[in-house]
Amino acid sequence: MRLNAVTTDTVAHKKCNIAKGTLFNKEMKNVVIMQTILSMADVMPTKSYSKVNRSILENIGCGTYTSTDGADYLYNYVYLYSNIQEAISEKKIIYLMLGMQEYCLVEGAKENFYSTHSTCLILIPGDDEYNAYYINSHGRDMVDTCNFVRKITKRRTKTVSFKHPYELVFIRDLIDYWNTLKDFNDKPIQINWTRGPEHTYWSTDLQAGDYHGLCFMFPQVLLHHMGEFYKRDKCITTRWGEIRFNSGEKLLKDGKLDVFVKYAFTCFSDDYTKIFNESIEKSYKKSENDPLQIFIEKGRTAFVKCILCSLVRYMCQI
């Protein structure tokens, strides 16, 4: 299924759309699933005060799968902005999975090499505008990613320091660009997004115990969870009793993006669920004070491996 492939025409992507048509709640069939791959070395400005070049934003490609009346799914690859215009024209929920190549530079034994990271951007329609929610599974640990390091040679690098995490610089410029466009109904696009916790996930680093690079799981799991619980409450039965959570829609409207993200992973571990439930009303500024992040990190790869096994089983049944 190539769950971790850095491309947009995978079986996993197709199965996400099949799940939307067969498993998602009726209200969530209104979602459009998109994937795009970014070369961050090409995207990010070479000067800290510069914006992402408009021509780069205009030329970002986007992969989607479409089906008519449950027939076979057809793969399409067109400009991202065009897909955004069309989806907004139809008041669709937009779920954009981002594959960020050259996300960070890692020092190797013989030479430096880039690593890739997966994140997602969710656009929810309102009465007059859209609200955007950016989710990186590293959460508050994004605070350490203000320096973008380019590889020049095997060992030489060039660093550009931004005021904010560089991926958020890109997201800000991308949304600003979309807001200069009109949808297919000739109406100006209006998307509201901030770097604040109501629109950007700044909480627990869900990959704290991940030493394998399983970031690709998080946008996929969140999508399937959203398909089931965006419009209805979630009830979990644990050995400590029953726990009920508000619908994803209400959580986002109440500005609780952190809860919206973290409760999507409550089905993978009773201990995770218990700690999450006990700390749900608390806000932790530092990782060392967050009991949920401490639990994930102490377990090393146990938590992420559990998610991966469940995701593979789930996708194989679609």
C-alpha positions, 0 to 999 in steps of 0.5 A: 500500500506504500503507506509511507511513499513520498508520492500522491498516487498510492493505494493508501491514498486511494483507500482513504477515498474508498473509506470516505465513500463506504465507512465515513458518516454520511455528513463526512462524505462532503470531505475532499482528500488531497495530497501534495508533495513539497520540496522544502529546499525549493519552497523556503526563501533564502532570506529570513525576511522574504516570503515564499515566491508566488510562482512557487505557490502557483505551481504546487501540484496536487493529487486526488482520487475521484469516483462517480457513483461508486465506480472505480476511482480515477487519479488526477494530478493538477494544480493545488490552487485549482483544487482549492478553488473548486472545493471552496466553490462547493463548500467542501471540507478540505483535508490536505495531506502534505509530504514535506521533503527536505524537512530537516537535515540530519548529520550522517556518518559520511555526509548529511542527508535530508529527512521527510515529514508528513503533516496536514492542513484541514479547511472547514467551511463556515457561513462567510469564510473557511477556518484552517487548522494546521497539524504537525504531530510534533506539536509544541516541539515545532518551536525548535524548527525556526532554522531551515538548513540547506545542504550545499555539499556533503558537509557544507550547509547554509542556514536561514533563521526565521521568526517562526517555525519555517513550515508555519512561514510556508503555511502563512504564505500559502493561505495568504496566496489562496486569499488573493484568489476567487473560487469557481463562483467568482467569490473571493476566497476567505480563509482564517488561520493563525499560529495560535493554538485554536488553528495550529497544533501546539500540544503533545509531541505524539512522535516523542517515542518514534525512532523509525520516522512513522510520521505518515501515520498521523494524518491518515489516522486523524482523517479516518477518525474524523470520518467517524467522529467529526459530527458525533460524540465519541464514547470510549469504554475503558477498564476505568469506566466510560469516557465521553468526548464532544464531536470533532466539530464542536471541539474545533468550534470551541477552539480545542484543536489540541483535544481534537488531535489527541483524542483521535489516538485514544483507541490505541492505548488504555494508558494513553486514554487515561492520562489524556483524560486526566490532563484534558483541561490542563495546558502544558507549556513545556514537554517535560511537564506534559504527562502524556508526552512523558508516557509516549516518550518512555514507551519509546516505539511501543505507542507508534508501533501499536498505531502502525499495526492497527492502521495496516490492519484497517487499510488491508480490510478496505 
